[in-house]
Structure formats: C-alpha cells, structure tokens
Amino acid sequence: NAGVTQTPKFQVLKTGQSMTLQCAQDMNHEYMSWYRQDPGMGLRLIHYSVGAGITDQGEVPNGYNVSRSTTEDFPLRLLSAAPSQTSVYFCASSYSAGTGGSPLHFGNGTRLTVT
Amino acid sequence: SQELEQSPQSLIVQEGKNLTINCTSSKTLYGLYWYKQKYGEGLIFLMMLQKGGEEKSHEKITAKLDEKKQQSSLHITASQPSHAGIYLCGADGSGNTGKLIFGQGTTLQVKP
C-alpha cells in the first residue's frame, strides 16, 4: 500500500518558471490538501479538495493552482515561480474532512528551491 | 481565522526526563490532532482528540484536550532519543470545513 506519493522529492527552479508538483493517493480518500512548511511557521494550508471536481483555497493560495479531476490525484501548479515559494511542500489525504473523520496521511514532501 | 499557538517552540531534555508540549487555540476547539515529524520526512499521525476532557495514550505519550481552555497538551514520560523530532498540533476550527490548520511546531531534542 503506497499511501500518499509525492513527486519529485527535490526541485530547483528559476524565477518565472512553471512546474507541477504531483500528488497521488491509493486509499480512495475523498479529502486531499497541499501545505507548505517554512522554518518557524509550521504548516500552512495552500489549497484543499473535499472530492473530485471540488477545490477551495486555504491560508496561502496566491501563486498556486490546483485541480481535482480524479479521486486519486491532486496536482499543485506553480504558474510563475518566485523565491518566496522556496519551501517544503506536503500533500495530505484523509477519508473525510474535519475532525469527525479520519486523520491526515502525509506524503514525504517535495523540497523546492527557487533561485 | 483560527490560530494555533504551541509552546515551547523548542525543548532540550535529558534522556529519561518527562516533558509537556502545549497547543492553544484562538477559537473553540472541535477536535485536535497531534503529529510528529523527523527532519526531512513527512508527518506521522500520533493521536486525535475529539471530545473535551478526552485523554489518549500511546506507549509513553499522552495527549489531553481541554475544550474550555481551548488547549491540548502532549506529555512524554521518560523521554528517549527516539522521541526527538518536531511535534505539531492541528485542528479544524469549524468542525468540518476541511481547513485543517497547524501550529508552528515544537522541536524536541533528547540528550542521551
């Protein structure tokens, strides 16, 4: 059982470049989300989805796009990378949203550097 | 918007000592998650607390939820080097919105 798989593990971009961070889960989870982790700031929610075809913004959505065409996949797109987007990105999923449901399962992260 | 504040931000303890990490919410807590993260890795789920007064334990780690105080605590008994890492609390302020937020984390070092 692979769980939550993120690719790539490491990425270096130049300012202005675009890229997509991939996230896939094989647990048939309805809820998926993206976080970024920066030193001293914990995890900040970027975007989340409560099911295929449904997405919503989190705390820090600017500069990022998402889509959820299938239950399994939830890619995160950086349209024009900026140095401020240098961070570690985590994808997470759970059976359902909210504290009435199951806990989040996290991927191992993607470490992104924008120069 | 809801915020979660963890204290302390970092902690260094001698092996065998007990320690407590606190997580305080700016709004009513409908439930709370505790996670642990080792450097360079993803987050590992520890415990979920859903009701005021609830207390859960796993091995030497105990977590409690005090809804009135909008606070949760994580207590480690007889700490070991394997307990070292970053501990994060997370919550959904509205109970079922999907917007799970996290505290800034507490870094724990355990000296042998």
gemmi code that builds the backbone of each chain (N, CA, C; Angstrom):
import gemmi

chains = {
    "A": [
        ("ASN", (0.842, -1.186, 0.000), (0.000, 0.000, 0.000), (0.881, 1.241, 0.000)),
        ("ALA", (0.874, 2.023, -1.104), (1.818, 3.124, -1.233), (1.430, 4.317, -0.363)),
        ("GLY", (0.139, 4.551, -0.097), (-0.269, 5.699, 0.698), (-0.331, 6.948, -0.166)),
        ("VAL", (0.352, 8.017, 0.287), (0.402, 9.280, -0.436), (1.789, 9.413, -1.075)),
        ("THR", (1.822, 9.546, -2.386), (3.083, 9.625, -3.116), (3.246, 10.991, -3.747)),
        ("GLN", (4.362, 11.634, -3.429), (4.668, 12.938, -3.997), (5.882, 12.845, -4.908)),
        ("THR", (5.801, 13.524, -6.042), (6.954, 13.634, -6.932), (7.036, 15.044, -7.492)),
        ("PRO", (8.257, 15.579, -7.720), (9.533, 14.974, -7.348), (9.840, 15.184, -5.872)),
        ("LYS", (10.939, 14.647, -5.382), (11.359, 14.857, -3.998), (12.114, 16.171, -3.864)),
        ("PHE", (12.852, 16.519, -4.895), (13.621, 17.764, -4.905), (13.435, 18.451, -6.252)),
        ("GLN", (13.435, 19.785, -6.234), (13.305, 20.533, -7.473), (13.932, 21.908, -7.300)),
        ("VAL", (14.689, 22.312, -8.315), (15.234, 23.669, -8.345), (14.669, 24.372, -9.569)),
        ("LEU", (14.092, 25.540, -9.358), (13.515, 26.323, -10.440), (14.160, 27.698, -10.491)),
        ("LYS", (14.104, 28.296, -11.674), (14.499, 29.692, -11.785), (13.237, 30.553, -11.694)),
        ("THR", (13.414, 31.751, -11.213), (12.290, 32.686, -11.100), (11.570, 32.800, -12.442)),
        ("GLY", (10.233, 32.680, -12.379), (9.425, 32.796, -13.570), (9.069, 31.472, -14.229)),
        ("GLN", (9.792, 30.420, -13.888), (9.471, 29.122, -14.459), (8.198, 28.568, -13.831)),
        ("SER", (7.571, 27.652, -14.547), (6.376, 26.996, -14.022), (6.659, 25.512, -13.830)),
        ("MET", (5.902, 24.911, -12.951), (6.038, 23.472, -12.762), (4.827, 22.933, -12.009)),
        ("THR", (4.687, 21.620, -12.035), (3.596, 20.952, -11.327), (4.167, 19.947, -10.349)),
        ("LEU", (3.732, 20.057, -9.100), (4.063, 19.070, -8.085), (2.947, 18.029, -8.099)),
        ("GLN", (3.381, 16.775, -8.211), (2.397, 15.711, -8.313), (2.090, 15.095, -6.946)),
        ("CYS", (0.836, 14.702, -6.763), (0.417, 14.009, -5.546), (-0.611, 12.964, -5.932)),
        ("ALA", (-0.396, 11.742, -5.479), (-1.343, 10.665, -5.746), (-1.524, 9.829, -4.490)),
        ("GLN", (-2.766, 9.397, -4.271), (-3.035, 8.510, -3.134), (-3.857, 7.322, -3.625)),
        ("ASP", (-3.604, 6.180, -2.988), (-4.263, 4.948, -3.412), (-5.175, 4.395, -2.337)),
        ("MET", (-5.668, 5.286, -1.466), (-6.500, 4.851, -0.344), (-7.975, 5.207, -0.547)),
        ("ASN", (-8.308, 5.712, -1.729), (-9.685, 6.114, -2.046), (-10.187, 7.207, -1.100)),
        ("HIS", (-9.258, 8.092, -0.711), (-9.618, 9.194, 0.181), (-10.312, 10.306, -0.590)),
        ("GLU", (-11.372, 10.849, 0.016), (-12.103, 11.947, -0.607), (-11.374, 13.275, -0.435)),
        ("TYR", (-10.768, 13.459, 0.717), (-10.161, 14.745, 1.060), (-8.668, 14.745, 0.751)),
        ("MET", (-8.215, 15.790, 0.049), (-6.782, 15.967, -0.215), (-6.421, 17.433, -0.029)),
        ("SER", (-5.173, 17.670, 0.338), (-4.757, 19.045, 0.592), (-3.270, 19.220, 0.335)),
        ("TRP", (-2.866, 20.484, 0.153), (-1.472, 20.857, -0.005), (-1.101, 21.847, 1.079)),
        ("TYR", (0.084, 21.607, 1.675), (0.638, 22.508, 2.667), (2.064, 22.897, 2.254)),
        ("ARG", (2.480, 24.033, 2.743), (3.889, 24.374, 2.653), (4.430, 24.555, 4.067)),
        ("GLN", (5.684, 24.164, 4.242), (6.294, 24.241, 5.566), (7.538, 25.105, 5.476)),
        ("ASP", (7.540, 26.147, 6.267), (8.677, 27.063, 6.330), (9.172, 27.131, 7.764)),
        ("PRO", (10.459, 27.369, 7.968), (11.026, 27.381, 9.323), (10.270, 28.317, 10.264)),
        ("GLY", (9.885, 27.797, 11.421), (9.223, 28.601, 12.435), (7.773, 28.930, 12.153)),
        ("MET", (7.223, 28.417, 11.039), (5.844, 28.774, 10.681), (4.927, 27.570, 10.593)),
        ("GLY", (5.426, 26.415, 10.926), (4.575, 25.238, 10.884), (4.109, 24.927, 9.480)),
        ("LEU", (2.937, 24.349, 9.382), (2.350, 24.010, 8.096), (1.266, 25.027, 7.758)),
        ("ARG", (1.292, 25.531, 6.558), (0.263, 26.475, 6.117), (-0.481, 25.876, 4.927)),
        ("LEU", (-1.796, 25.908, 5.020), (-2.650, 25.284, 4.019), (-2.706, 26.140, 2.751)),
        ("ILE", (-2.442, 25.518, 1.613), (-2.445, 26.236, 0.331), (-3.798, 26.079, -0.354)),
        ("HIS", (-4.150, 24.858, -0.675), (-5.435, 24.529, -1.282), (-5.882, 23.183, -0.756)),
        ("TYR", (-7.181, 22.928, -0.839), (-7.672, 21.634, -0.440), (-8.869, 21.233, -1.302)),
        ("SER", (-9.217, 19.942, -1.220), (-10.315, 19.416, -2.026), (-11.075, 18.379, -1.212)),
        ("VAL", (-12.392, 18.499, -1.216), (-13.210, 17.546, -0.458), (-13.764, 16.449, -1.358)),
        ("GLY", (-13.376, 16.477, -2.631), (-13.806, 15.428, -3.552), (-13.471, 15.805, -4.974)),
        ("ALA", (-13.567, 14.849, -5.868), (-13.255, 15.107, -7.278), (-14.135, 16.234, -7.810)),
        ("GLY", (-13.483, 17.185, -8.498), (-14.188, 18.311, -9.075), (-14.417, 19.471, -8.135)),
        ("ILE", (-13.985, 19.350, -6.866), (-14.213, 20.396, -5.861), (-12.889, 20.806, -5.250)),
        ("THR", (-12.551, 22.085, -5.352), (-11.349, 22.597, -4.702), (-11.671, 23.914, -4.006)),
        ("ASP", (-10.842, 24.278, -3.044), (-11.047, 25.525, -2.327), (-9.706, 26.048, -1.831)),
        ("GLN", (-9.678, 27.341, -1.513), (-8.435, 27.967, -1.083), (-8.202, 27.789, 0.402)),
        ("GLY", (-6.908, 27.708, 0.748), (-6.517, 27.668, 2.139), (-6.013, 29.020, 2.601)),
        ("GLU", (-4.999, 29.010, 3.449), (-4.466, 30.240, 4.033), (-3.590, 31.020, 3.060)),
        ("VAL", (-2.827, 30.315, 2.231), (-1.847, 30.975, 1.363), (-1.962, 30.493, -0.084)),
        ("PRO", (-3.061, 30.788, -0.767), (-3.283, 30.237, -2.106), (-2.623, 30.989, -3.261)),
        ("ASN", (-2.192, 32.238, -3.008), (-1.695, 33.058, -4.112), (-0.448, 32.470, -4.753)),
        ("GLY", (-0.484, 32.387, -6.091), (0.651, 31.862, -6.839), (0.557, 30.375, -7.120)),
        ("TYR", (-0.504, 29.749, -6.639), (-0.692, 28.309, -6.808), (-2.075, 28.010, -7.393)),
        ("ASN", (-2.113, 26.985, -8.258), (-3.387, 26.490, -8.766), (-3.486, 24.998, -8.518)),
        ("VAL", (-4.714, 24.532, -8.357), (-4.938, 23.101, -8.196), (-6.143, 22.684, -9.021)),
        ("SER", (-6.239, 21.382, -9.253), (-7.419, 20.794, -9.870), (-7.581, 19.396, -9.310)),
        ("ARG", (-8.785, 18.875, -9.370), (-9.029, 17.513, -8.849), (-9.966, 16.815, -9.834)),
        ("SER", (-9.355, 16.264, -10.870), (-10.152, 15.599, -11.899), (-10.455, 14.146, -11.526)),
        ("THR", (-9.633, 13.562, -10.669), (-9.872, 12.197, -10.207), (-9.762, 12.158, -8.683)),
        ("THR", (-10.275, 11.128, -8.067), (-10.149, 10.970, -6.626), (-8.686, 10.790, -6.218)),
        ("GLU", (-7.898, 10.124, -7.083), (-6.538, 9.741, -6.711), (-5.529, 10.873, -6.776)),
        ("ASP", (-5.707, 11.818, -7.686), (-4.650, 12.792, -7.973), (-5.028, 14.220, -7.616)),
        ("PHE", (-4.049, 14.961, -7.115), (-4.286, 16.350, -6.718), (-3.011, 17.148, -6.982)),
        ("PRO", (-2.751, 17.516, -8.242), (-1.524, 18.241, -8.571), (-1.568, 19.708, -8.149)),
        ("LEU", (-0.409, 20.226, -7.806), (-0.255, 21.634, -7.419), (0.613, 22.323, -8.474)),
        ("ARG", (0.085, 23.388, -9.048), (0.803, 24.085, -10.121), (1.326, 25.436, -9.649)),
        ("LEU", (2.593, 25.667, -9.942), (3.188, 26.978, -9.728), (3.272, 27.626, -11.108)),
        ("LEU", (2.557, 28.712, -11.298), (2.441, 29.310, -12.620), (3.684, 30.100, -13.008)),
        ("SER", (4.243, 30.835, -12.058), (5.429, 31.651, -12.296), (6.198, 31.702, -10.982)),
        ("ALA", (7.155, 30.790, -10.840), (7.824, 30.611, -9.553), (8.536, 31.878, -9.078)),
        ("ALA", (8.452, 32.102, -7.772), (9.125, 33.234, -7.137), (9.972, 32.723, -5.979)),
        ("PRO", (11.056, 33.422, -5.622), (11.893, 32.972, -4.491), (11.102, 32.759, -3.217)),
        ("SER", (10.006, 33.510, -3.027), (9.185, 33.351, -1.817), (8.480, 31.999, -1.763)),
        ("GLN", (8.485, 31.276, -2.875), (7.868, 29.963, -2.911), (8.864, 28.837, -2.591)),
        ("THR", (10.071, 29.219, -2.277), (11.044, 28.245, -1.787), (10.534, 27.689, -0.465)),
        ("SER", (10.346, 26.365, -0.413), (9.718, 25.774, 0.764), (9.713, 24.258, 0.611)),
        ("VAL", (9.208, 23.597, 1.634), (8.935, 22.165, 1.546), (7.427, 22.005, 1.438)),
        ("TYR", (6.991, 21.286, 0.428), (5.566, 21.127, 0.159), (5.121, 19.714, 0.519)),
        ("PHE", (4.008, 19.660, 1.242), (3.447, 18.380, 1.647), (2.036, 18.230, 1.112)),
        ("CYS", (1.773, 17.055, 0.589), (0.427, 16.682, 0.190), (-0.125, 15.741, 1.260)),
        ("ALA", (-1.418, 15.841, 1.523), (-2.026, 15.000, 2.543), (-3.421, 14.580, 2.094)),
        ("SER", (-3.878, 13.465, 2.628), (-5.222, 12.998, 2.297), (-5.861, 12.363, 3.515)),
        ("SER", (-7.187, 12.316, 3.505), (-7.905, 11.604, 4.554), (-9.231, 11.103, 4.001)),
        ("TYR", (-9.815, 10.177, 4.729), (-11.077, 9.585, 4.281), (-12.154, 10.649, 4.156)),
        ("SER", (-12.186, 11.571, 5.129), (-13.155, 12.657, 5.066), (-12.573, 13.879, 5.740)),
        ("ALA", (-13.165, 15.022, 5.497), (-12.661, 16.270, 6.051), (-13.164, 16.463, 7.478)),
        ("GLY", (-12.468, 17.274, 8.235), (-12.930, 17.651, 9.545), (-12.553, 16.664, 10.625)),
        ("THR", (-12.786, 17.055, 11.855), (-12.362, 16.236, 12.982), (-13.296, 15.066, 13.226)),
        ("GLY", (-14.398, 15.011, 12.514), (-15.265, 13.849, 12.656), (-14.785, 12.686, 11.823)),
        ("GLY", (-13.798, 12.939, 10.998), (-13.322, 11.900, 10.110), (-11.991, 11.337, 10.530)),
        ("SER", (-11.272, 10.816, 9.577), (-10.005, 10.165, 9.856), (-8.876, 11.191, 9.806)),
        ("PRO", (-7.741, 10.867, 10.400), (-6.609, 11.806, 10.382), (-5.981, 11.903, 8.996)),
        ("LEU", (-5.209, 12.947, 8.811), (-4.497, 13.152, 7.562), (-3.333, 12.180, 7.430)),
        ("HIS", (-3.148, 11.686, 6.213), (-1.963, 10.896, 5.865), (-1.101, 11.777, 4.968)),
        ("PHE", (0.153, 11.919, 5.313), (1.042, 12.826, 4.592), (1.996, 12.090, 3.672)),
        ("GLY", (2.316, 12.759, 2.565), (3.419, 12.313, 1.723), (4.742, 12.713, 2.349)),
        ("ASN", (5.848, 12.340, 1.704), (7.171, 12.627, 2.255), (7.708, 14.000, 1.878)),
        ("GLY", (6.962, 14.744, 1.110), (7.337, 16.114, 0.827), (8.130, 16.310, -0.440)),
        ("THR", (8.044, 17.539, -0.964), (8.859, 17.980, -2.099), (9.598, 19.230, -1.657)),
        ("ARG", (10.912, 19.179, -1.755), (11.726, 20.332, -1.359), (12.008, 21.167, -2.598)),
        ("LEU", (11.423, 22.371, -2.629), (11.530, 23.248, -3.797), (12.386, 24.456, -3.489)),
        ("THR", (13.326, 24.725, -4.384), (14.156, 25.921, -4.282), (13.971, 26.746, -5.540)),
        ("VAL", (13.668, 28.020, -5.354), (13.511, 28.935, -6.483), (14.625, 29.974, -6.415)),
        ("THR", (15.430, 30.020, -7.468), (16.579, 30.941, -7.471), (16.318, 32.175, -8.329)),
    ],
    "B": [
        ("SER", (-9.686, 34.339, 11.600), (-9.376, 32.933, 11.368), (-8.718, 32.340, 12.614)),
        ("GLN", (-8.849, 31.051, 12.745), (-8.302, 30.377, 13.924), (-6.791, 30.268, 13.835)),
        ("GLU", (-6.151, 30.382, 14.978), (-4.711, 30.194, 15.062), (-4.399, 29.218, 16.194)),
        ("LEU", (-3.358, 28.442, 15.976), (-2.870, 27.517, 17.000), (-1.468, 27.943, 17.412)),
        ("GLU", (-1.288, 28.105, 18.706), (-0.004, 28.523, 19.254), (0.571, 27.394, 20.090)),
        ("GLN", (1.789, 26.958, 19.734), (2.434, 25.902, 20.503), (3.504, 26.472, 21.415)),
        ("SER", (3.649, 25.856, 22.582), (4.718, 26.230, 23.490), (5.250, 24.995, 24.207)),
        ("PRO", (6.566, 24.946, 24.434), (7.543, 25.896, 23.927), (7.816, 25.682, 22.438)),
        ("GLN", (8.574, 26.579, 21.839), (8.931, 26.415, 20.430), (10.012, 25.364, 20.267)),
        ("SER", (10.876, 25.254, 21.275), (11.903, 24.229, 21.246), (12.190, 23.767, 22.667)),
        ("LEU", (12.708, 22.555, 22.756), (12.892, 21.928, 24.048), (14.082, 20.967, 23.971)),
        ("ILE", (14.962, 21.064, 24.955), (16.073, 20.123, 25.054), (15.980, 19.470, 26.421)),
        ("VAL", (15.859, 18.142, 26.436), (15.740, 17.433, 27.710), (16.757, 16.310, 27.777)),
        ("GLN", (17.060, 15.923, 28.997), (17.941, 14.780, 29.219), (17.107, 13.514, 29.092)),
        ("GLU", (17.696, 12.494, 28.524), (17.009, 11.211, 28.406), (16.470, 10.767, 29.759)),
        ("GLY", (15.226, 10.305, 29.745), (14.620, 9.844, 30.986), (13.716, 10.879, 31.645)),
        ("LYS", (13.841, 12.122, 31.241), (13.017, 13.183, 31.825), (11.644, 13.230, 31.170)),
        ("ASN", (10.673, 13.768, 31.923), (9.327, 13.978, 31.397), (9.233, 15.373, 30.783)),
        ("LEU", (8.306, 15.544, 29.857), (8.127, 16.859, 29.250), (6.690, 17.028, 28.775)),
        ("THR", (6.298, 18.302, 28.626), (4.948, 18.616, 28.152), (5.008, 19.691, 27.087)),
        ("ILE", (4.235, 19.496, 26.038), (4.086, 20.467, 24.956), (2.624, 20.905, 24.937)),
        ("ASN", (2.409, 22.205, 24.833), (1.054, 22.734, 24.837), (0.657, 23.311, 23.486)),
        ("CYS", (-0.622, 23.232, 23.209), (-1.186, 23.771, 21.971), (-2.443, 24.546, 22.349)),
        ("THR", (-2.432, 25.848, 22.109), (-3.554, 26.700, 22.500), (-4.199, 27.297, 21.259)),
        ("SER", (-5.520, 27.225, 21.229), (-6.266, 27.715, 20.071), (-6.885, 29.085, 20.360)),
        ("SER", (-6.975, 29.912, 19.327), (-7.601, 31.232, 19.471), (-9.129, 31.131, 19.419)),
        ("LYS", (-9.639, 29.989, 18.999), (-11.080, 29.765, 18.929), (-11.418, 28.398, 19.504)),
        ("THR", (-12.705, 28.133, 19.617), (-13.166, 26.857, 20.163), (-12.583, 25.687, 19.379)),
        ("LEU", (-12.120, 24.707, 20.127), (-11.582, 23.504, 19.516), (-12.674, 22.449, 19.382)),
        ("TYR", (-12.886, 21.991, 18.160), (-13.839, 20.915, 17.944), (-13.143, 19.564, 17.909)),
        ("GLY", (-11.840, 19.608, 17.982), (-11.056, 18.388, 17.951), (-9.639, 18.761, 17.616)),
        ("LEU", (-8.723, 17.873, 17.883), (-7.328, 18.218, 17.682), (-6.518, 16.990, 17.323)),
        ("TYR", (-5.518, 17.200, 16.429), (-4.611, 16.131, 16.026), (-3.206, 16.466, 16.531)),
        ("TRP", (-2.473, 15.422, 16.866), (-1.044, 15.568, 17.147), (-0.256, 14.739, 16.152)),
        ("TYR", (0.790, 15.365, 15.598), (1.676, 14.704, 14.645), (3.122, 14.860, 15.095)),
        ("LYS", (3.947, 13.941, 14.604), (5.387, 14.031, 14.828), (6.096, 13.998, 13.482)),
        ("GLN", (7.140, 14.788, 13.366), (7.906, 14.854, 12.127), (9.394, 14.722, 12.434)),
        ("LYS", (10.043, 13.818, 11.743), (11.503, 13.736, 11.823), (12.064, 14.591, 10.694)),
        ("TYR", (13.249, 15.120, 10.918), (13.831, 16.060, 9.968), (13.878, 15.463, 8.568)),
        ("GLY", (13.355, 16.222, 7.592), (13.412, 15.787, 6.205), (12.380, 14.740, 5.828)),
        ("GLU", (11.457, 14.456, 6.740), (10.463, 13.438, 6.443), (9.053, 13.996, 6.581)),
        ("GLY", (8.084, 13.176, 6.237), (6.699, 13.588, 6.364), (6.212, 13.487, 7.790)),
        ("LEU", (4.952, 13.816, 7.997), (4.368, 13.813, 9.332), (3.738, 12.469, 9.640)),
        ("ILE", (3.937, 12.038, 10.866), (3.367, 10.777, 11.326), (2.269, 11.077, 12.327)),
        ("PHE", (1.095, 10.524, 12.096), (-0.043, 10.740, 12.994), (0.210, 10.071, 14.344)),
        ("LEU", (-0.015, 10.824, 15.419), (0.124, 10.285, 16.771), (-1.245, 9.994, 17.376)),
        ("MET", (-2.047, 11.045, 17.530), (-3.340, 10.890, 18.197), (-4.338, 11.933, 17.726)),
        ("MET", (-5.619, 11.585, 17.839), (-6.699, 12.509, 17.550), (-7.612, 12.580, 18.763)),
        ("LEU", (-7.926, 13.795, 19.199), (-8.806, 14.009, 20.341), (-10.040, 14.730, 19.854)),
        ("GLN", (-11.214, 14.217, 20.196), (-12.439, 14.786, 19.641), (-13.365, 15.386, 20.683)),
        ("LYS", (-13.234, 15.021, 21.925), (-14.170, 15.492, 22.939), (-13.433, 16.159, 24.086)),
        ("GLY", (-14.069, 17.182, 24.659), (-13.495, 17.846, 25.810), (-13.252, 16.865, 26.933)),
        ("GLY", (-12.065, 16.955, 27.527), (-11.719, 16.070, 28.621), (-11.125, 14.743, 28.168)),
        ("GLU", (-11.142, 14.528, 26.855), (-10.629, 13.260, 26.349), (-9.128, 13.162, 26.565)),
        ("GLU", (-8.685, 11.959, 26.871), (-7.267, 11.696, 27.068), (-6.926, 10.387, 26.379)),
        ("LYS", (-5.841, 10.414, 25.600), (-5.397, 9.205, 24.921), (-3.925, 8.987, 25.158)),
        ("SER", (-3.534, 7.727, 25.185), (-2.131, 7.385, 25.400), (-1.668, 6.369, 24.379)),
        ("HIS", (-0.416, 6.506, 23.982), (0.220, 5.530, 23.105), (1.659, 5.394, 23.545)),
        ("GLU", (1.984, 4.240, 24.049), (3.310, 3.972, 24.616), (3.573, 5.015, 25.693)),
        ("LYS", (4.538, 5.862, 25.554), (4.870, 6.807, 26.625), (4.363, 8.216, 26.335)),
        ("ILE", (3.458, 8.338, 25.373), (2.947, 9.649, 25.002), (1.467, 9.739, 25.348)),
        ("THR", (1.082, 10.795, 26.084), (-0.303, 11.020, 26.487), (-0.736, 12.400, 26.019)),
        ("ALA", (-1.919, 12.468, 25.422), (-2.462, 13.742, 24.974), (-3.819, 13.968, 25.616)),
        ("LYS", (-4.086, 15.241, 25.974), (-5.352, 15.607, 26.597), (-5.956, 16.796, 25.861)),
        ("LEU", (-7.281, 16.889, 25.896), (-7.971, 18.009, 25.271), (-8.838, 18.706, 26.306)),
        ("ASP", (-8.584, 19.985, 26.500), (-9.375, 20.802, 27.408), (-10.127, 21.826, 26.566)),
        ("GLU", (-11.374, 21.543, 26.246), (-12.136, 22.428, 25.356), (-12.390, 23.786, 25.979)),
        ("LYS", (-12.637, 23.820, 27.302), (-12.920, 25.094, 27.967), (-11.733, 26.038, 27.858)),
        ("LYS", (-10.555, 25.485, 27.999), (-9.353, 26.295, 27.910), (-8.878, 26.420, 26.461)),
        ("GLN", (-9.569, 25.780, 25.547), (-9.180, 25.779, 24.137), (-7.719, 25.348, 24.012)),
        ("GLN", (-7.379, 24.269, 24.729), (-5.993, 23.869, 24.794), (-5.847, 22.352, 24.806)),
        ("SER", (-4.736, 21.895, 24.239), (-4.378, 20.491, 24.334), (-2.933, 20.389, 24.795)),
        ("SER", (-2.631, 19.315, 25.495), (-1.265, 19.088, 25.940), (-0.812, 17.704, 25.498)),
        ("LEU", (0.484, 17.618, 25.243), (1.122, 16.353, 24.872), (2.219, 16.100, 25.883)),
        ("HIS", (2.128, 14.988, 26.584), (3.076, 14.689, 27.653), (3.855, 13.431, 27.294)),
        ("ILE", (5.177, 13.521, 27.409), (6.037, 12.362, 27.160), (6.687, 11.970, 28.480)),
        ("THR", (6.531, 10.737, 28.840), (7.098, 10.214, 30.073), (8.398, 9.475, 29.779)),
        ("ALA", (9.397, 9.719, 30.613), (10.693, 9.033, 30.473), (11.192, 9.105, 29.039)),
        ("SER", (11.496, 10.310, 28.588), (11.862, 10.547, 27.190), (13.062, 9.718, 26.740)),
        ("GLN", (13.060, 9.380, 25.454), (14.127, 8.606, 24.826), (14.605, 9.343, 23.583)),
        ("PRO", (15.815, 9.062, 23.116), (16.290, 9.711, 21.881), (15.340, 9.517, 20.705)),
        ("SER", (14.594, 8.419, 20.689), (13.652, 8.171, 19.587), (12.472, 9.138, 19.602)),
        ("HIS", (12.280, 9.848, 20.708), (11.199, 10.835, 20.779), (11.583, 12.165, 20.124)),
        ("ALA", (12.838, 12.320, 19.783), (13.286, 13.578, 19.186), (12.612, 13.829, 17.843)),
        ("GLY", (12.308, 15.105, 17.588), (11.667, 15.476, 16.327), (10.866, 16.743, 16.520)),
        ("ILE", (9.994, 17.009, 15.568), (9.112, 18.174, 15.632), (7.694, 17.684, 15.878)),
        ("TYR", (7.056, 18.250, 16.897), (5.682, 17.884, 17.213), (4.757, 19.028, 16.786)),
        ("LEU", (3.715, 18.665, 16.058), (2.763, 19.662, 15.571), (1.347, 19.304, 15.976)),
        ("CYS", (0.608, 20.327, 16.392), (-0.810, 20.130, 16.641), (-1.597, 20.709, 15.470)),
        ("GLY", (-2.736, 20.115, 15.166), (-3.561, 20.576, 14.068), (-5.026, 20.507, 14.449)),
        ("ALA", (-5.845, 21.378, 13.846), (-7.259, 21.401, 14.185), (-8.083, 21.966, 13.042)),
        ("ASP", (-9.360, 21.623, 13.061), (-10.341, 22.200, 12.137), (-11.268, 23.048, 12.986)),
        ("GLY", (-11.107, 24.362, 12.912), (-11.806, 25.263, 13.811), (-13.311, 25.198, 13.747)),
        ("SER", (-13.843, 24.871, 12.588), (-15.289, 24.874, 12.457), (-15.884, 23.481, 12.540)),
        ("GLY", (-15.051, 22.520, 12.770), (-15.553, 21.169, 12.975), (-15.617, 20.317, 11.732)),
        ("ASN", (-15.857, 20.905, 10.583), (-15.973, 20.061, 9.396), (-15.801, 20.847, 8.104)),
        ("THR", (-14.928, 21.836, 8.110), (-14.763, 22.642, 6.904), (-13.722, 22.077, 5.958)),
        ("GLY", (-12.832, 21.276, 6.492), (-11.731, 20.793, 5.673), (-10.500, 21.652, 5.768)),
        ("LYS", (-10.628, 22.834, 6.373), (-9.467, 23.718, 6.510), (-8.729, 23.351, 7.782)),
        ("LEU", (-7.911, 22.335, 7.691), (-7.127, 21.908, 8.844), (-5.904, 22.792, 8.956)),
        ("ILE", (-5.759, 23.445, 10.088), (-4.607, 24.317, 10.315), (-3.699, 23.695, 11.370)),
        ("PHE", (-2.436, 24.154, 11.396), (-1.449, 23.590, 12.301), (-0.745, 24.684, 13.086)),
        ("GLY", (-0.255, 24.308, 14.245), (0.618, 25.184, 14.999), (1.984, 25.238, 14.335)),
        ("GLN", (2.865, 26.078, 14.887), (4.173, 26.282, 14.265), (5.159, 25.169, 14.577)),
        ("GLY", (4.788, 24.275, 15.482), (5.647, 23.149, 15.799), (6.524, 23.366, 17.016)),
        ("THR", (6.842, 22.283, 17.705), (7.778, 22.288, 18.833), (8.890, 21.306, 18.521)),
        ("THR", (10.120, 21.798, 18.505), (11.281, 20.951, 18.217), (11.821, 20.365, 19.511)),
        ("LEU", (11.877, 19.052, 19.573), (12.337, 18.358, 20.778), (13.669, 17.663, 20.512)),
        ("GLN", (14.629, 17.943, 21.364), (15.894, 17.221, 21.353), (16.017, 16.470, 22.663)),
        ("VAL", (16.455, 15.205, 22.587), (16.642, 14.388, 23.778), (18.108, 13.987, 23.844)),
        ("LYS", (18.774, 14.448, 24.888), (20.205, 14.165, 25.036), (20.408, 12.827, 25.744)),
        ("PRO", (21.225, 11.954, 25.166), (21.469, 10.642, 25.799), (22.250, 10.787, 27.108)),
    ],
}
model = gemmi.Model(1)
for chain_id, residues in chains.items():
    chain = gemmi.Chain(chain_id)
    for i, (resn, *xyz) in enumerate(residues, 1):
        res = gemmi.Residue()
        res.name, res.seqid = resn, gemmi.SeqId(i, " ")
        for name, pos in zip(("N", "CA", "C"), xyz):
            atom = gemmi.Atom()
            atom.name, atom.element = name, gemmi.Element(name[0])
            atom.pos, atom.b_iso = gemmi.Position(*pos), 0.0
            res.add_atom(atom)
        chain.add_residue(res)
    model.add_chain(chain)
structure = gemmi.Structure()
structure.add_model(model)
structure.setup_entities()
